[in-house]
């Protein structure tokens, strides 16, 4: 089994490094709900059917849909599994579990031209525009990202571009104070004007990374599109080539609704990456694969808990490990 064993080797190498091991443990803990639901049922399926059959495939289909991988992705995925069963003459369901891990891994990495790495400016401030509907954890995500980069020794600034929502500006300012980031914001004013002044300040202060919060009103797409277009023009005028990233924050617990949000935001601005929050709070961790397949935007960070350190840069190997830990240990 090529990929499955390759993956196991990558994981065992990661376990040798203290830092990498801690990351694996965060993934393992954060994906526990999904693993219990998905992998334990997958293992039971192998016990119930010791031979691959049509009934096995029907139950596997339901199991994959319940993990929120997405109906279309599941159908395509099962086609590939059936193909391999036929070509490789697979009858043993335990062996087929390895094929399933293989193919889920392939869904994410096959013909991969999308990068899950952050695009950082070679000089001057890196500008990261944060978008997403209200209530998905956008402000706390900015705080967690700021904390991550400040811990790495970067000078970080937050600009409050969500100027009209009650309490949004002071809330971001509070997070800036807590994390040790610089802050620029003003309530009830034109967001693009605030961004202009904030970026001027960022340049003077030699800031490394700037996070810009934005309004999350999707109800009127046209207005939001115009607002984001204006912001992008202002940002590009002050810092050529910026924004370097436009990250969309999605709450994983909203399931397929999160994918609809991603598609809506894709229509109104250029999204370069996704931050998936609250993945630890759902049993539907397959949404990571559904996003990749349906929207074609890389997941750059995932939230695996409440703590600042629980927002992790997305890593496909650690994710697969977090989902299939029990199965990989059994081998």
C-alpha positions as CSV (number, residue, x, y, z in Angstrom):
1,X,0.0,0.0,0.0
2,X,1.9,3.0,-1.3
3,X,0.4,6.2,0.1
4,X,-0.9,4.6,3.3
5,X,2.6,3.4,4.3
6,X,4.2,6.6,3.1
7,X,1.8,8.5,5.3
8,X,2.7,6.3,8.2
9,X,6.4,7.0,7.7
10,X,5.8,10.7,7.5
11,X,3.9,10.6,10.8
12,X,6.5,8.5,12.6
13,X,9.2,11.0,11.5
14,X,7.0,13.8,12.9
15,X,6.7,12.0,16.2
16,X,10.4,12.1,16.6
17,X,10.3,16.0,16.8
18,X,8.9,17.4,20.0
19,X,7.3,20.4,18.2
20,X,5.8,18.3,15.5
21,X,4.6,15.7,18.0
22,X,2.7,18.5,19.9
23,X,1.1,19.6,16.7
24,X,0.0,16.0,16.0
25,X,-1.5,15.8,19.5
26,X,-3.5,19.0,18.9
27,X,-4.9,17.5,15.6
28,X,-5.6,14.2,17.4
29,X,-7.5,15.9,20.2
30,X,-9.2,18.4,17.9
31,X,-10.5,15.8,15.5
32,X,-11.7,13.4,18.3
33,X,-15.4,13.9,17.7
34,X,-15.1,13.2,13.9
35,X,-12.8,10.3,14.6
36,X,-15.2,8.7,17.0
37,X,-18.1,9.1,14.7
38,X,-16.4,8.3,11.4
39,X,-13.5,5.9,12.0
40,X,-15.1,3.8,14.7
41,X,-18.1,3.3,12.4
42,X,-15.7,2.5,9.5
43,X,-14.0,-0.1,11.7
44,X,-17.4,-1.6,12.7
45,X,-18.3,-1.8,9.0
46,X,-15.2,-3.9,8.5
47,X,-16.4,-6.2,11.3
48,X,-20.0,-6.4,10.0
49,X,-18.9,-7.2,6.4
50,X,-15.7,-9.2,6.1
51,X,-16.1,-9.2,2.4
52,X,-16.6,-6.2,0.1
53,X,-20.2,-6.1,-1.1
54,X,-22.9,-3.8,-2.5
55,X,-24.4,-3.5,1.0
56,X,-20.9,-2.5,2.3
57,X,-20.7,0.3,-0.3
58,X,-24.2,1.6,0.6
59,X,-23.3,1.9,4.3
60,X,-19.9,3.4,3.4
61,X,-21.7,6.0,1.3
62,X,-24.0,7.0,4.2
63,X,-21.0,7.2,6.6
64,X,-19.1,9.5,4.3
65,X,-22.1,11.8,3.8
66,X,-22.6,12.0,7.5
67,X,-19.0,13.1,7.9
68,X,-19.9,16.1,5.8
69,X,-17.6,15.3,2.9
70,X,-20.3,16.5,0.5
71,X,-22.6,14.4,-1.7
72,X,-20.8,15.0,-5.0
73,X,-17.4,14.3,-3.5
74,X,-18.7,11.1,-1.9
75,X,-20.1,9.9,-5.3
76,X,-16.9,10.6,-7.1
77,X,-14.9,9.1,-4.2
78,X,-16.9,5.9,-4.2
79,X,-16.4,5.5,-8.0
80,X,-12.7,5.6,-7.4
81,X,-12.9,3.1,-4.6
82,X,-15.1,0.7,-6.7
83,X,-12.5,1.1,-9.5
84,X,-9.6,0.1,-7.3
85,X,-11.6,-2.8,-5.8
86,X,-12.2,-4.1,-9.4
87,X,-8.6,-3.5,-10.6
88,X,-6.8,-4.8,-7.5
89,X,-9.4,-7.5,-6.9
90,X,-9.9,-6.4,-3.3
91,X,-12.2,-8.5,-1.2
92,X,-11.0,-7.9,2.4
93,X,-12.7,-4.9,4.0
94,X,-9.8,-4.3,6.5
95,X,-7.4,-3.9,3.5
96,X,-10.0,-1.6,1.9
97,X,-9.8,0.7,4.9
98,X,-6.2,1.5,3.8
99,X,-7.5,2.2,0.3
100,X,-10.0,4.6,1.7
101,X,-7.3,6.5,3.6
102,X,-5.3,6.5,0.4
103,X,-8.1,8.0,-1.7
104,X,-9.1,10.6,0.9
105,X,-5.5,11.8,0.9
106,X,-5.5,11.9,-2.9
107,X,-8.7,14.1,-2.9
108,X,-6.7,16.8,-1.2
109,X,-3.3,16.5,-2.7
110,X,-3.9,15.3,-6.3
111,X,-2.7,17.7,-9.0
112,X,-2.2,20.1,-6.2
113,X,-1.3,23.6,-7.4
114,X,-3.0,25.4,-4.4
115,X,-0.6,26.3,-1.6
116,X,-1.6,26.1,2.0
117,X,1.4,28.3,2.8
118,X,0.9,32.0,3.6
119,X,2.1,34.5,1.0
120,X,4.3,36.9,2.8
121,X,5.6,40.2,1.3
122,X,9.3,40.2,0.5
123,X,9.6,43.7,1.9
124,X,7.3,46.1,3.8
125,X,4.2,45.0,5.7
126,X,2.3,41.8,4.7
127,X,-1.4,42.8,4.5
128,X,-4.0,40.1,5.3
129,X,-7.6,41.0,4.7
130,X,-10.0,38.9,6.9
131,X,-13.5,38.3,5.6
132,X,-16.5,36.2,6.7
133,X,-20.1,36.5,8.0
134,X,-20.7,37.8,11.5
135,X,-20.5,35.1,14.3
136,X,-18.0,32.8,12.7
137,X,-15.2,33.9,15.1
138,X,-13.4,36.3,12.7
139,X,-12.2,38.7,15.5
140,X,-10.9,35.9,17.7
141,X,-9.2,34.3,14.6
142,X,-7.4,37.6,14.0
143,X,-6.3,37.6,17.7
144,X,-5.1,34.0,17.4
145,X,-3.1,34.7,14.2
146,X,-1.7,37.9,15.7
147,X,-0.6,35.9,18.8
148,X,1.0,33.3,16.5
149,X,3.1,35.8,14.6
150,X,4.0,38.0,17.7
151,X,5.3,34.8,19.3
152,X,7.4,34.3,16.2
153,X,8.9,37.8,16.8
154,X,6.9,39.7,14.2
155,X,5.5,43.2,14.7
156,X,1.7,42.9,14.2
157,X,-1.0,45.5,13.7
158,X,-4.8,45.2,13.6
159,X,-7.0,47.6,11.6
160,X,-10.7,47.8,12.3
161,X,-12.5,47.9,8.9
162,X,-15.8,46.7,10.4
163,X,-16.7,50.3,11.4
164,X,-20.5,50.3,11.6
165,X,-21.3,47.2,13.6
166,X,-21.9,48.1,17.2
167,X,-19.0,47.1,19.4
168,X,-16.8,45.7,16.6
169,X,-14.1,48.3,16.8
170,X,-13.6,48.3,20.7
171,X,-13.7,44.5,20.6
172,X,-10.8,44.3,18.1
173,X,-8.9,47.0,20.1
174,X,-9.3,44.9,23.2
175,X,-7.8,41.9,21.4
176,X,-4.9,44.1,20.1
177,X,-4.1,45.1,23.7
178,X,-4.3,41.5,24.9
179,X,-2.0,40.1,22.2
180,X,0.4,43.1,22.2
181,X,-0.5,44.1,18.6
182,X,-0.7,47.7,17.4
183,X,-4.2,49.0,16.7
184,X,-5.9,51.5,14.4
185,X,-9.6,52.0,14.2
186,X,-12.5,54.5,14.4
187,X,-16.2,53.8,14.7
188,X,-19.0,55.0,12.3
189,X,-16.6,56.1,9.6
190,X,-15.8,55.0,6.0
191,X,-13.9,51.7,6.4
192,X,-11.6,52.5,3.4
193,X,-10.6,55.8,5.0
194,X,-9.7,53.9,8.2
195,X,-7.7,51.4,6.3
196,X,-5.9,54.1,4.4
197,X,-4.8,55.9,7.6
198,X,-4.1,52.6,9.4
199,X,-1.7,51.4,6.6
200,X,0.1,54.7,6.5
201,X,0.7,54.2,10.3
202,X,1.8,50.6,9.7
203,X,4.5,51.7,7.2
204,X,5.8,54.4,9.6
205,X,5.9,51.9,12.4
206,X,7.7,49.3,10.3
207,X,5.0,46.7,11.0
208,X,5.6,43.2,9.6
209,X,2.0,41.9,9.4
210,X,-1.3,43.8,9.2
211,X,-4.6,42.2,9.8
212,X,-7.7,44.1,8.5
213,X,-11.1,43.2,9.9
214,X,-14.1,43.7,7.6
215,X,-17.9,43.7,7.8
216,X,-19.6,40.4,7.5
217,X,-22.9,41.4,5.9
218,X,-23.7,38.9,3.2
219,X,-27.4,39.8,3.0
220,X,-26.6,42.5,0.4
221,X,-23.9,41.1,-1.7
222,X,-23.7,44.1,-4.1
223,X,-22.9,46.5,-1.2
224,X,-20.3,44.2,0.3
225,X,-18.7,43.6,-3.1
226,X,-18.4,47.4,-3.7
227,X,-17.0,47.9,-0.2
228,X,-14.4,45.2,-0.6
229,X,-13.5,46.5,-4.1
230,X,-12.9,49.9,-2.7
231,X,-10.8,48.5,0.2
232,X,-8.7,46.5,-2.2
233,X,-8.0,49.6,-4.3
234,X,-7.0,51.6,-1.3
235,X,-4.8,48.8,0.1
236,X,-3.1,48.3,-3.3
237,X,-2.5,52.1,-3.7
238,X,-0.6,52.3,-0.4
239,X,1.1,48.9,-0.5
240,X,1.6,47.7,-4.1
241,X,0.8,44.0,-4.4
242,X,-1.4,44.0,-1.3
243,X,-3.5,42.5,0.1
244,X,-1.1,39.5,0.1
245,X,-3.8,37.2,1.4
246,X,-7.6,37.4,1.7
247,X,-8.6,34.8,4.3
248,X,-12.2,33.7,4.6
249,X,-13.2,32.5,8.1
250,X,-15.8,29.7,8.2
251,X,-17.3,28.0,11.3
252,X,-16.9,24.3,10.8
253,X,-20.0,23.5,12.9
254,X,-22.2,25.1,10.2
255,X,-21.3,22.2,7.9
256,X,-22.5,22.6,4.3
257,X,-23.7,26.1,5.0
258,X,-20.0,27.0,5.3
259,X,-19.5,25.9,1.8
260,X,-22.3,28.1,0.6
261,X,-20.7,31.0,2.4
262,X,-17.4,30.2,0.6
263,X,-19.1,30.2,-2.8
264,X,-20.8,33.5,-2.0
265,X,-17.6,35.2,-1.0
266,X,-15.8,33.8,-4.0
267,X,-18.3,35.6,-6.2
268,X,-17.6,39.0,-4.6
269,X,-13.8,39.0,-3.9
270,X,-10.6,37.0,-4.5
271,X,-10.3,34.6,-1.6
272,X,-6.8,33.1,-1.3
273,X,-7.3,30.9,1.7
274,X,-9.8,29.6,4.3
275,X,-9.6,29.5,8.1
276,X,-11.9,26.8,9.5
277,X,-12.8,27.5,13.1
278,X,-14.4,25.2,15.7
279,X,-13.4,22.0,14.0
280,X,-13.1,20.4,17.4
281,X,-16.7,21.2,18.1
282,X,-18.1,19.1,15.3
283,X,-18.2,15.4,14.3
284,X,-18.2,16.5,10.6
285,X,-14.5,17.1,10.1
286,X,-14.8,15.8,6.6
287,X,-15.8,19.4,5.7
288,X,-12.1,20.1,5.1
289,X,-12.2,17.7,2.1
290,X,-15.6,19.1,0.9
291,X,-14.3,22.7,0.9
292,X,-11.3,21.7,-1.2
293,X,-13.4,19.7,-3.7
294,X,-16.3,22.2,-4.0
295,X,-14.6,25.6,-3.7
296,X,-11.0,24.9,-4.8
297,X,-9.5,27.2,-2.1
298,X,-6.8,25.8,0.2
299,X,-7.6,25.6,3.9
300,X,-4.7,27.6,5.5
301,X,-5.6,27.4,9.2
302,X,-7.9,25.3,11.3
303,X,-9.2,25.9,14.8
304,X,-8.9,22.9,17.0
305,X,-9.8,24.4,20.4
306,X,-10.3,27.5,22.5
307,X,-6.7,28.3,23.4
308,X,-4.5,30.7,21.3
309,X,-2.2,27.9,20.4
310,X,-5.1,25.7,19.1
311,X,-5.3,27.6,15.8
312,X,-3.0,25.5,13.6
313,X,-1.5,26.0,10.2
314,X,-3.3,23.3,8.1
315,X,-1.3,20.2,7.4
316,X,-2.8,17.5,5.3
317,X,-0.7,14.7,6.9
318,X,-1.5,15.7,10.4
319,X,-5.2,16.0,9.5
320,X,-5.4,12.5,8.0
321,X,-3.5,11.3,11.1
322,X,-6.1,13.1,13.4
323,X,-8.9,11.4,11.5
324,X,-7.5,7.9,11.2
325,X,-5.2,7.6,14.3
326,X,-6.6,4.3,15.6
327,X,-6.5,2.6,12.2
328,X,-2.9,3.7,11.6
329,X,-1.8,2.5,15.1
330,X,-3.4,-0.9,14.5
331,X,-1.5,-1.6,11.4
